[in-house]
């Protein structure tokens, strides 16, 4: 195998690796976007649960007051 053939093969491998890295980087960006959205949704759900807890505690206190406890 000549030097030119080796260089051509190395160039092809380099191009293939560059494309693979580009694809992986794109996949990582998409994964990060999905993770950020899931995190945002989780924060909304957590806030809603805290709000519901406040409402439930308020109702429980009102019921206890009505029962005379």
N, CA, C and O atoms as a DFTB+ gen file, in Angstrom:
276 C
 N C O
     1  1       0.850      -1.169       0.000
     2  2       0.000       0.000       0.000
     3  2       0.903       1.242       0.000
     4  3       1.815       1.371       0.816
     5  1       0.622       2.134      -0.927
     6  2       1.463       3.325      -1.046
     7  2       1.083       4.370       0.004
     8  3       0.047       4.267       0.660
     9  1       1.928       5.357       0.142
    10  2       1.676       6.452       1.093
    11  2       0.412       7.198       0.697
    12  3      -0.386       7.567       1.558
    13  1       0.223       7.421      -0.590
    14  2      -0.982       8.118      -1.052
    15  2      -2.247       7.342      -0.689
    16  3      -3.247       7.931      -0.280
    17  1      -2.197       6.025      -0.840
    18  2      -3.352       5.190      -0.476
    19  2      -3.603       5.247       1.022
    20  3      -4.751       5.317       1.463
    21  1      -2.546       5.217       1.792
    22  2      -2.689       5.313       3.257
    23  2      -3.279       6.660       3.661
    24  3      -4.171       6.724       4.508
    25  1      -2.784       7.727       3.058
    26  2      -3.316       9.057       3.353
    27  2      -4.793       9.162       2.969
    28  3      -5.594       9.747       3.698
    29  1      -5.139       8.590       1.825
    30  2      -6.538       8.605       1.391
    31  2      -7.417       7.845       2.383
    32  3      -8.509       8.299       2.726
    33  1      -6.947       6.706       2.835
    34  2      -7.693       5.904       3.806
    35  2      -7.841       6.657       5.130
    36  3      -8.914       6.672       5.733
    37  1      -6.741       7.283       5.573
    38  2      -6.801       8.076       6.806
    39  2      -7.771       9.244       6.672
    40  3      -8.512       9.562       7.602
    41  1      -7.756       9.875       5.506
    42  2      -8.673      10.986       5.251
    43  2     -10.119      10.508       5.309
    44  3     -10.967      11.180       5.897
    45  1     -10.409       9.364       4.710
    46  2     -11.761       8.797       4.749
    47  2     -12.183       8.490       6.177
    48  3     -13.313       8.777       6.573
    49  1     -11.282       7.912       6.940
    50  2     -11.585       7.591       8.342
    51  2     -11.832       8.872       9.144
    52  3     -12.741       8.937       9.971
    53  1     -11.013       9.877       8.885
    54  2     -11.165      11.158       9.581
    55  2     -12.525      11.774       9.270
    56  3     -13.208      12.266      10.168
    57  1     -12.916      11.747       8.003
    58  2     -14.218      12.280       7.603
    59  2     -15.353      11.501       8.259
    60  3     -16.325      12.095       8.726
    61  1     -15.235      10.182       8.295
    62  2     -16.259       9.351       8.927
    63  2     -16.349       9.652      10.421
    64  3     -17.445       9.750      10.972
    65  1     -15.206       9.797      11.069
    66  2     -15.206      10.124      12.497
    67  2     -15.800      11.503      12.747
    68  3     -16.540      11.700      13.711
    69  1     -15.478      12.452      11.885
    70  2     -16.026      13.808      12.023
    71  2     -17.546      13.788      11.897
    72  3     -18.244      14.459      12.657
    73  1     -18.058      13.015      10.937
    74  2     -19.511      12.904      10.776
    75  2     -20.145      12.254      11.996
    76  3     -21.196      12.689      12.466
    77  1     -19.499      11.206      12.507
    78  2     -20.023      10.518      13.681
    79  2     -20.062      11.452      14.886
    80  3     -21.049      11.482      15.621
    81  1     -19.004      12.201      15.085
    82  2     -18.959      13.160      16.200
    83  2     -20.062      14.203      16.023
    84  3     -20.713      14.585      16.996
    85  1     -20.275      14.662      14.801
    86  2     -21.341      15.625      14.538
    87  2     -22.711      15.060      14.871
    88  3     -23.545      15.743      15.464
    89  1     -22.938      13.815      14.490
    90  2     -24.224      13.158      14.787
    91  2     -24.408      13.006      16.291
    92  3     -25.482      13.293      16.820
    93  1     -23.372      12.559      16.975
    94  2     -23.448      12.372      18.433
    95  2     -23.685      13.706      19.129
    96  3     -24.466      13.780      20.078
    97  1     -23.020      14.756      18.669
    98  2     -23.213      16.080      19.268
    99  2     -24.661      16.540      19.085
   100  3     -25.256      17.100      20.006
   101  1     -25.223      16.307      17.911
   102  2     -26.622      16.661      17.668
   103  2     -27.568      15.882      18.559
   104  3     -28.531      16.435      19.092
   105  1     -27.293      14.601      18.720
   106  2     -28.112      13.768      19.604
   107  2     -28.015      14.252      21.048
   108  3     -29.010      14.255      21.773
   109  1     -26.829      14.656      21.459
   110  2     -26.635      15.156      22.825
   111  2     -27.422      16.448      23.043
   112  3     -28.028      16.640      24.097
   113  1     -27.411      17.332      22.045
   114  2     -28.187      18.581      22.163
   115  2     -29.673      18.284      22.295
   116  3     -30.361      18.902      23.107
   117  1     -30.169      17.348      21.507
   118  2     -31.584      16.968      21.589
   119  2     -31.911      16.353      22.943
   120  3     -32.954      16.644      23.528
   121  1     -31.022      15.507      23.437
   122  2     -31.231      14.900      24.752
   123  2     -31.263      15.962      25.835
   124  3     -32.078      15.891      26.755
   125  1     -30.391      16.935      25.732
   126  2     -30.350      18.011      26.723
   127  2     -31.640      18.826      26.686
   128  3     -32.159      19.214      27.733
   129  1     -32.163      19.088      25.478
   130  2     -33.425      19.819      25.356
   131  2     -34.554      19.049      26.019
   132  3     -35.363      19.624      26.748
   133  1     -34.607      17.731      25.763
   134  2     -35.655      16.900      26.372
   135  2     -35.505      16.879      27.892
   136  3     -36.494      16.967      28.619
   137  1     -34.272      16.761      28.363
   138  2     -34.030      16.745      29.806
   139  2     -34.464      18.066      30.429
   140  3     -35.092      18.080      31.488
   141  1     -34.133      19.169      29.777
   142  2     -34.537      20.484      30.286
   143  2     -36.055      20.605      30.348
   144  3     -36.593      21.173      31.299
   145  1     -36.751      20.075      29.342
   146  2     -38.214      20.134      29.337
   147  2     -38.786      19.267      30.452
   148  3     -39.727      19.676      31.133
   149  1     -38.230      18.076      30.646
   150  2     -38.694      17.202      31.723
   151  2     -38.462      17.871      33.080
   152  3     -39.323      17.813      33.958
   153  1     -37.311      18.498      33.247
   154  2     -37.008      19.203      34.496
   155  2     -38.020      20.320      34.726
   156  3     -38.526      20.489      35.835
   157  1     -38.312      21.078      33.678
   158  2     -39.290      22.169      33.787
   159  2     -40.667      21.617      34.178
   160  3     -41.327      22.149      35.071
   161  1     -41.090      20.547      33.501
   162  2     -42.389      19.942      33.814
   163  2     -42.423      19.421      35.243
   164  3     -43.437      19.556      35.928
   165  1     -41.329      18.830      35.697
   166  2     -41.263      18.329      37.065
   167  2     -41.414      19.470      38.062
   168  3     -42.112      19.328      39.067
   169  1     -40.769      20.593      37.793
   170  2     -40.879      21.747      38.685
   171  2     -42.319      22.246      38.757
   172  3     -42.791      22.626      39.829
   173  1     -43.020      22.249      37.624
   174  2     -44.424      22.663      37.600
   175  2     -45.271      21.706      38.432
   176  3     -46.112      22.138      39.220
   177  1     -45.046      20.404      38.256
   178  2     -45.806      19.397      39.013
   179  2     -45.514      19.537      40.514
   180  3     -46.429      19.471      41.336
   181  1     -44.255      19.729      40.860
   182  2     -43.886      19.878      42.265
   183  2     -44.556      21.109      42.872
   184  3     -45.066      21.044      43.991
   185  1     -44.561      22.221      42.152
   186  2     -45.249      23.425      42.641
   187  2     -46.741      23.166      42.817
   188  3     -47.341      23.622      43.790
   189  1     -47.338      22.440      41.885
   190  2     -48.765      22.123      41.983
   191  2     -49.051      21.261      43.205
   192  3     -50.041      21.480      43.903
   193  1     -48.198      20.291      43.465
   194  2     -48.376      19.422      44.636
   195  2     -48.261      20.240      45.917
   196  3     -49.046      20.049      46.845
   197  1     -47.299      21.141      45.974
   198  2     -47.152      22.002      47.154
   199  2     -48.391      22.871      47.347
   200  3     -48.851      23.073      48.470
   201  1     -48.925      23.382      46.240
   202  2     -50.137      24.196      46.321
   203  2     -51.307      23.355      46.827
   204  3     -52.074      23.805      47.679
   205  1     -51.445      22.142      46.307
   206  2     -52.509      21.250      46.771
   207  2     -52.347      20.907      48.249
   208  3     -53.333      20.793      48.976
   209  1     -51.104      20.745      48.687
   210  2     -50.860      20.477      50.112
   211  2     -51.342      21.636      50.966
   212  3     -51.945      21.430      52.019
   213  1     -51.077      22.844      50.517
   214  2     -51.524      24.032      51.252
   215  2     -53.048      24.072      51.330
   216  3     -53.615      24.371      52.381
   217  1     -53.700      23.771      50.220
   218  2     -55.168      23.757      50.198
   219  2     -55.704      22.674      51.121
   220  3     -56.634      22.919      51.889
   221  1     -55.125      21.474      51.055
   222  2     -55.586      20.360      51.897
   223  2     -55.405      20.685      53.367
   224  3     -56.284      20.395      54.179
   225  1     -54.283      21.278      53.718
   226  2     -54.034      21.645      55.123
   227  2     -55.046      22.682      55.581
   228  3     -55.560      22.602      56.697
   229  1     -55.333      23.651      54.728
   230  2     -56.322      24.683      55.053
   231  2     -57.699      24.068      55.270
   232  3     -58.392      24.422      56.224
   233  1     -58.098      23.157      54.397
   234  2     -59.395      22.493      54.553
   235  2     -59.425      21.635      55.810
   236  3     -60.427      21.598      56.523
   237  1     -58.336      20.956      56.073
   238  2     -58.269      20.129      57.278
   239  2     -58.417      20.993      58.528
   240  3     -59.136      20.622      59.456
   241  1     -57.751      22.125      58.558
   242  2     -57.856      23.040      59.704
   243  2     -59.285      23.544      59.863
   244  3     -59.797      23.631      60.979
   245  1     -59.931      23.877      58.742
   246  2     -61.306      24.364      58.793
   247  2     -62.253      23.289      59.322
   248  3     -63.143      23.576      60.123
   249  1     -62.055      22.046      58.868
   250  2     -62.907      20.942      59.322
   251  2     -62.707      20.718      60.819
   252  3     -63.678      20.515      61.549
   253  1     -61.465      20.753      61.277
   254  2     -61.187      20.569      62.698
   255  2     -61.849      21.681      63.523
   256  3     -62.378      21.427      64.605
   257  1     -61.814      22.911      63.004
   258  2     -62.468      24.022      63.707
   259  2     -63.969      23.808      63.782
   260  3     -64.583      24.090      64.811
   261  1     -64.568      23.314      62.706
   262  2     -66.009      23.055      62.702
   263  2     -66.390      21.925      63.650
   264  3     -67.462      21.951      64.254
   265  1     -65.516      20.939      63.777
   266  2     -65.775      19.818      64.676
   267  2     -65.478      20.166      66.117
   268  3     -65.840      19.419      67.026
   269  1     -64.832      21.278      66.331
   270  2     -64.549      21.727      67.689
   271  2     -63.309      21.092      68.285
   272  3     -63.215      20.977      69.507
   273  1     -62.374      20.686      67.485
   274  2     -61.139      20.056      67.998
   275  2     -60.088      21.066      68.252
   276  3     -58.989      20.719      68.684
